[in-house]
């Protein structure tokens, strides 16, 4: 297997942004007309990283990273739950704060895991297929199209699984549209950065993979 200089670093960044998003998703902020989770400001970076992985290294590598991200998120979620479950020591007065931030109910954890995996796989699949169809042209079209589908699946699945019958349907629908729109807009705004990183990596890694004979089964881990 070919050795890549920067693949490990990119994978670590992907995992880091995912774990940070897991913990901070409950922070609601006001961005103009939009009332959304603060994660809309940085969670879309995971999709930019996914675009970079698929465009440079190919679908198989990107799929493997998605599985690693999911594993890390599951492990972190289990540990967060254990931290909340364990009784606090006498004199420790911050337990309520830990419980408030880390004490996600199981359906929220599961919803997040399903959303992360499904959105990531869809994003990578569309990037890889469109690269072959367009013969490597129109990178902007591929990154934005894959983000629309991937972020759409991620946002819809998370809100429906985690928050349906918890918040009113009209608020649920508005939250999905708002989050989806803002995530895609960030992808659009950062397109020049994506171009720069991808072009630099292709030269640095001497790689520009086309998935012409790839097995696209999403359940393959390696």
C-alpha positions as CSV (number, residue, x, y, z in Angstrom):
1,X,0.0,0.0,0.0
2,X,1.3,3.4,-0.9
3,X,2.5,5.5,1.9
4,X,1.1,9.0,2.1
5,X,2.7,11.8,4.1
6,X,-0.4,13.8,5.1
7,X,-3.2,11.2,5.3
8,X,-2.7,10.6,9.0
9,X,-2.9,14.3,9.8
10,X,-6.0,14.8,7.7
11,X,-7.7,11.9,9.4
12,X,-6.8,13.3,12.9
13,X,-8.3,16.7,11.9
14,X,-11.5,14.9,10.7
15,X,-11.8,13.0,14.0
16,X,-11.1,16.2,16.0
17,X,-13.8,18.3,14.3
18,X,-16.3,15.4,14.7
19,X,-15.6,14.9,18.4
20,X,-15.7,18.7,19.1
21,X,-19.1,18.9,17.3
22,X,-20.4,15.9,19.3
23,X,-19.8,17.8,22.6
24,X,-20.8,21.3,21.5
25,X,-23.9,20.5,19.5
26,X,-26.2,21.5,22.3
27,X,-25.0,25.1,22.2
28,X,-27.7,27.1,20.4
29,X,-26.7,30.5,18.9
30,X,-28.4,33.2,16.9
31,X,-26.9,33.9,13.5
32,X,-28.9,36.6,11.9
33,X,-32.3,35.2,11.3
34,X,-31.2,31.7,12.1
35,X,-31.4,29.9,15.4
36,X,-29.1,27.0,15.1
37,X,-26.5,24.8,16.8
38,X,-23.1,26.5,17.0
39,X,-21.7,23.5,15.1
40,X,-22.9,24.9,11.8
41,X,-19.8,27.2,12.1
42,X,-17.3,24.3,12.0
43,X,-19.0,20.9,11.5
44,X,-19.0,21.6,7.7
45,X,-15.2,21.4,7.8
46,X,-15.6,17.7,8.1
47,X,-17.3,17.6,4.7
48,X,-14.5,19.8,3.2
49,X,-12.0,17.3,4.6
50,X,-14.1,14.4,3.2
51,X,-14.0,16.1,-0.2
52,X,-10.3,16.5,0.0
53,X,-9.8,12.8,0.9
54,X,-12.0,11.5,-1.9
55,X,-10.7,13.8,-4.5
56,X,-7.0,13.1,-3.8
57,X,-6.9,9.6,-2.3
58,X,-10.1,8.1,-3.6
59,X,-13.3,6.6,-2.2
60,X,-11.8,3.6,-0.5
61,X,-9.5,5.7,1.6
62,X,-12.3,8.2,2.4
63,X,-14.7,5.4,3.4
64,X,-12.1,3.9,5.7
65,X,-11.7,7.3,7.4
66,X,-15.5,7.6,7.8
67,X,-15.5,4.3,9.7
68,X,-12.6,5.5,11.9
69,X,-14.5,8.7,12.7
70,X,-17.6,6.7,13.5
71,X,-15.6,4.4,15.8
72,X,-14.0,7.3,17.7
73,X,-17.4,9.0,18.0
74,X,-19.0,5.9,19.5
75,X,-16.2,5.4,21.9
76,X,-16.3,9.0,23.0
77,X,-20.1,8.8,23.4
78,X,-19.9,5.7,25.6
79,X,-17.2,7.4,27.8
80,X,-19.3,10.6,28.1
81,X,-22.3,8.5,29.3
82,X,-20.1,6.7,31.8
83,X,-18.8,10.0,33.1
84,X,-22.4,11.1,33.7
85,X,-23.4,7.8,35.2
86,X,-20.7,7.6,37.8
87,X,-21.7,9.3,41.1
88,X,-19.7,12.5,42.0
89,X,-17.3,12.6,44.9
90,X,-18.4,14.4,48.1
91,X,-17.6,18.1,47.7
92,X,-17.6,18.1,43.9
93,X,-20.2,20.7,43.0
94,X,-19.8,20.7,39.2
95,X,-21.6,17.4,38.5
96,X,-24.7,19.1,37.2
97,X,-22.7,21.0,34.6
98,X,-21.1,17.8,33.4
99,X,-24.5,16.1,33.2
100,X,-26.0,19.0,31.3
101,X,-23.2,19.1,28.7
102,X,-22.3,15.4,28.3
103,X,-25.6,13.7,29.4
104,X,-27.1,13.1,25.9
105,X,-30.0,10.7,25.8
106,X,-29.4,7.5,23.8
107,X,-31.5,8.5,20.8
108,X,-29.4,11.6,20.4
109,X,-26.2,9.6,20.4
110,X,-27.5,7.0,18.0
111,X,-29.0,9.7,15.8
112,X,-25.7,11.4,15.6
113,X,-23.8,8.2,14.7
114,X,-26.3,7.2,12.0
115,X,-26.2,10.8,10.6
116,X,-22.4,11.0,10.6
117,X,-21.9,7.7,8.8
118,X,-24.7,8.1,6.2
119,X,-23.8,11.7,5.4
120,X,-20.1,10.9,5.1
121,X,-20.6,7.9,2.8
122,X,-23.0,9.7,0.5
123,X,-20.7,12.7,0.3
124,X,-17.7,10.5,-0.7
125,X,-19.7,8.4,-3.1
126,X,-21.0,11.4,-5.0
127,X,-17.6,13.0,-5.1
128,X,-16.0,9.9,-6.5
129,X,-18.6,9.1,-9.1
130,X,-18.8,12.7,-10.3
131,X,-15.0,12.9,-10.7
132,X,-15.2,10.0,-13.1
133,X,-18.2,11.4,-14.9
134,X,-16.7,14.8,-15.3
135,X,-13.2,13.5,-16.1
136,X,-11.8,15.4,-13.2
137,X,-13.3,18.8,-14.3
138,X,-15.6,21.2,-12.4
139,X,-14.3,20.5,-8.9
140,X,-16.5,23.2,-7.5
141,X,-19.6,21.4,-8.8
142,X,-18.5,18.1,-7.3
143,X,-17.7,19.6,-3.8
144,X,-21.0,21.5,-3.6
145,X,-23.2,18.8,-5.0
146,X,-21.7,16.2,-2.6
147,X,-22.1,18.6,0.3
148,X,-25.8,19.3,-0.5
149,X,-26.6,15.6,-0.5
150,X,-24.3,14.6,2.4
151,X,-25.1,17.5,4.7
152,X,-28.8,17.1,3.8
153,X,-28.8,13.5,4.8
154,X,-26.8,14.2,8.0
155,X,-29.1,17.1,9.0
156,X,-32.4,15.3,8.3
157,X,-31.4,12.1,9.9
158,X,-30.0,13.7,13.1
159,X,-33.0,16.0,13.6
160,X,-35.6,13.4,12.8
161,X,-34.0,10.6,14.9
162,X,-32.9,12.8,17.8
163,X,-35.6,15.5,18.0
164,X,-38.8,14.3,16.4
165,X,-41.7,14.4,18.9
166,X,-39.4,16.4,21.2
167,X,-39.8,19.8,19.5
168,X,-42.8,21.0,17.5
169,X,-42.8,19.8,13.8
170,X,-42.7,23.4,12.5
171,X,-39.6,24.2,14.5
172,X,-38.0,20.8,13.5
173,X,-38.6,21.6,9.8
174,X,-37.2,25.1,10.1
175,X,-34.1,23.9,12.0
176,X,-33.4,21.3,9.4
177,X,-33.6,23.8,6.5
178,X,-31.6,26.4,8.4
179,X,-28.8,24.1,9.4
180,X,-28.7,22.5,5.9
181,X,-28.6,25.9,4.2
182,X,-25.8,27.4,6.4
183,X,-23.6,24.3,6.1
184,X,-23.8,24.3,2.4
185,X,-23.1,28.1,2.3
186,X,-20.0,27.6,4.3
187,X,-18.8,25.0,1.8
188,X,-19.5,27.5,-1.0
189,X,-17.6,30.3,0.8
190,X,-14.6,28.0,1.5
191,X,-14.4,26.7,-2.1
192,X,-11.2,28.6,-2.9
193,X,-9.6,27.1,0.2
194,X,-10.7,23.6,-0.9
195,X,-9.2,24.2,-4.3
196,X,-5.9,25.3,-2.8
197,X,-5.6,22.4,-0.4
198,X,-6.6,19.8,-3.0
199,X,-4.1,21.1,-5.6
200,X,-1.3,21.3,-3.1
201,X,-2.0,17.8,-1.8
202,X,-2.1,16.3,-5.2
203,X,1.4,17.6,-5.9
204,X,2.7,16.8,-2.4
205,X,1.4,13.2,-2.4
206,X,1.8,12.6,-6.1
207,X,-1.7,11.3,-6.1
208,X,-4.9,12.1,-8.0
209,X,-7.1,9.0,-7.7
210,X,-10.0,8.1,-10.1
211,X,-12.4,5.5,-8.8
212,X,-13.0,3.7,-12.1
213,X,-12.7,0.1,-10.7
214,X,-13.6,0.7,-7.1
215,X,-16.0,-1.4,-5.0
216,X,-18.4,1.1,-3.6
217,X,-19.9,-1.2,-0.9
218,X,-20.2,1.2,2.1
219,X,-19.9,-1.6,4.6
220,X,-16.3,-2.4,3.7
221,X,-14.1,-1.0,6.4
222,X,-10.7,-1.2,4.8
